[in-house]
Structure formats: structure tokens, C-alpha cells
Amino acid sequence: MPGGAGVGVKAQSNEAAGMTSASNTALVMASFGSGGRGRVALDIMQEALARHVPPSATFWCCTSRTLARTTDLPGVDETLDQVARAGFTRALVQPLHVFPGSEYEQLAGLCGGQTGLRATLGETLLHRREYVREALAVVERDFLPPDQGCNLLALHGCRLREHPVNDMYLGVARLVADLYPHVLAAGIEGVPDFQAVSAAMVRRGLAAQYRRVRLV
């Protein structure tokens, strides 16, 4: 968790602690889902969160139906049902997604479709423009310096061509290219197109200048 965002999460955790103790509100942490080494990050966050919000008022779920079947995290629907059955009347749903893409939209739909439970959806890590600068200030610590190599920032991307989140992905790619002479960004799917970014590396002379590329 980036430091700047971590401060925000801590503040939100303190606020959530007050809400859960005073207003019968549960905190639902919604991640895309991760297993193996990726699960370690969720475990660390869960341990830190337990210091601010009672575990009895905290629920974890997975927004990916595929990963929900292969991990120990339940799906969103199942989790919200658990919250209601536990006697809570409100749920503060905090997504752990980086960008507000299609998964976030689906999560918003599920939160809005609840009956008997008022679910409020929080923002993603890079939901606002100022959050991007805060996150980059932390991520850049892992960049190779210009005299050692270039860096490729891996974005998840969105397979839906008309989704507005694509503008955010392209904006981040343009921002890092303008800020750093040895950093580019590419999407795993969608935009920024990886083949186009590879061509840009050749065009800018980065492929010839650097033999070492760090994937961030």
C-alpha cells in the first residue's frame, strides 16, 4: 500500500471504527481476489485493519467470481447477505481496486441493489487525479535509476473499448512519460497497448540505450 494512500486508508479506518461502533455499520473490504504470493498483501492489510476496526464488524469479499471459486474469499453477494444476517443495517464497502473500471461498476451495481441493507461504496486507490501523484511518489522508489535501466509500469487495463476508465489509463501513461525520461506504462489488456508501447521504446531510443527493464 503506497504511503500517501496508506495515510488515507488509516484515516478512513479510524472513521470506520467510529461508524461501526456507533451506528451498526459493517466494513466490507472488496478485493479483486488474489492467491499465492499476492495473498500476502491482503493478509498484511487485514492485520493492520484489525487494529482500527473490530474484526466482528469487518467482512472480506472477492469481486472476481472466478477467483472467488479458487480462494477462501466469498463473493460480494454472499458477503452482503452475511452482513445483513449478522444484524447490520449499513455496510461501508471499500474496494481495494486501483482504478474504477468495470469491476468497480459491477460492485456499485451490487451495492445499489441491496434491500434491507444500506451499502455505501468507497473510492478506488486512484479514483481522483491527486491520488495518482501521491501513488507515483511512492512507486517511483522502486524505479531503476536512469543510469541502470528503464522501467515499465504495468497497468491492468480494461478490455471494454468504450469504458471511460481507458482515459485514466492513457492519462497515467502520458503522465509518467512526461515526468520520467526512462519510464513507460502499458496495459495488460486494453490500453495503453503493449505493442504500441514497445514501439515507443524503440522510437525513443530506450531499447538501444537500456538492456535492463524493470516491470513495476
PEVEN-V435740 format. One record per helix or strand. SS is the DSSP state (alpha for helix, beta for strand). FROM is the first residue (numbers start at 1). TO is the last residue. Records with the same first field share a line. If there is no record, write none. Layout:
SS->FROM-TO  FROM-TO
This chain:
alpha->3-22  36-49  55-57  65-70  76-85  102-112  129-142  165-179  194-203  206-209
beta->25-31  58-62  74-75  90-95  118-121  150-155  183-187  213-215
